[in-house]
Amino acid sequence: MDKLHLINVFVAVVDASGFAGAARKLGISPPAVTRAISELEAHLGARLLTRTTRVVRVTEAGARYVEDCRRILAELAEADESVSGLHGAPRGRLTVTAPVLFGALHVTPVMTEYLQRYPEVTASCWFLDRVVNLTDEGVDVAVRIGELPDSSLQAVRVGSVRRVICGAPAYLAAHGEPRQPEDLLGHTLISANAVTPTPEWRFKVEGEVRAVRLAPRMQTTTNDSAIAAAVGGFGLTRLMSYQVDGLVRSGALQRVLEPFELAALPVHLVHREGRHASHKARAVSDLAVERLRERLAPLGG
């Protein structure tokens, strides 16, 4: 039994959501795919996939097993890469992650430049507003905003951002600009956090952090919609400086209460240490550090 072949076939079936797609990807016949999955399930004594005439689904055991298989295949690829020589051009699949809007605004340009530079690399960009575990989820490089906990990750600081409050010039002309944090109680507010019904916005007042409890007129689950409402003149919103910097520079939005903003939050690029940091991950990290420092320099130091 060629165990490596079997897990390659299994991962291909999951990725393709079917036997025929996996066969095309691997260049083998559909019956060969079927035999490989049957042999793997018999070896493990567990059902990994449920098959009907129309669809293939992963079982609970299969979902756990496929993540382990992905890690094994990734580590084997990294081992091959280290033997073949770290000074060659990067190749293989690279996975990066960043917050949604940060990824769209700042990571996408880096990745397109990187992929144009290294044509033998393919990339998956996971732009998610959650912390992704690099080891468990097989991610090579991540952007993290905020202080980092102690970990086995290699981190390089690339800049900083701030939480800022802003509104459209038309709104401020009609309703006045708040001069103190408490003035927000008399304004129409947009919160990009629909989970907390009465959020607190924090400010630095006379050297101390002060929280102002607010009752937003509008709450939304996405930053994009909060930005759209603010640009439309509905009210004031509080977001990260990188999310609205372009709109502030264009004049579509105006920052308020700047003297009361909290300290800037660091932005780090992180990847796994030691032999777990592949050549392609180190190459994209080097490029990203350079480009992100250029892009983040005006945002919140």
C-alpha positions, 0 to 999 in steps of 0.5 A: 500500500502506497500510503502517500498516494492514498492520502494524495487521492483523498485530499484531491477528492475533498478539494474537488468535491468529487471523484471525477474532478480528483481523477482529472486533477491527478491524471488517473482514472475514476476507478483508480480514485475509487479503489484508493479511497476504498483501500484507505478507508479499509486501512483506517477502519473508518468511513471518510466520505459519503457518496451518492449519485450526485455528491460526495461529502466528508464525514466527521472523521474524514474532516479531521483526517483531511486536515492532518493529511494537508499538514503531512503533505505540506511538510513533505513539500517543505522537506523536498524544497529544503533538499532541492536547495533554498536558493532556487526559485520558490515553488508550490502552494502558499497560503496567506491570511489577513483581516478582510479589508486589510487583505483587500487593500494591502495584501492583494497588491503584495501577492500579485507582485509576488506571483508575477515574480515567481510563476511556479507558486500558486497562492490561497488568500484567506481574508478573514476577520478572525485569528487563524492558527497557522499550524493547525490550518496549514497557513504559511504567513499571516498579518496580525493587528494588535499585540502578539501573545508569546508563541512559536511564530516569527514576527516582524513589525511592519507598521501600526494603525489606529482606531479612528472616528470619522464622518462625512463633511456634509454630516459634520457641517449639519450636526457640528464636530464633536470636541469631547468624547462625551459629545458623541452622545448627541450624534448619530453613530454607526457601529460595525459590531452588531454583537454588542447592543450598547458598545463602549468606545474608548479614548485617552483623556488626560493620560487615562483611558476613558470609556464612553457607553453609546447607543448607536442608531445603526449597527452592522456586521461588516466594516464595509457597510459602516463605511458606506453609511458614514460616507453617505452622511448618515453619522459617525463611525469608528474604524481602523485607520487603514480601512478609511485612510483613502477616503480621508485623504480624498475628503470623503470622510473627516477624522474627529476627536484625534487628540483623544485617540488611543495609542497605535496598534502594531501590525506584524507579519508572522510565519512559523519558525525554523524548518517550518518556514518554507522558502516560498514563505520566507520569500513572500515575507521579505517582499511583504515586509518591504511593501507593507512598511511603505504602505503603512508608514502614513497610517498611524505611527 
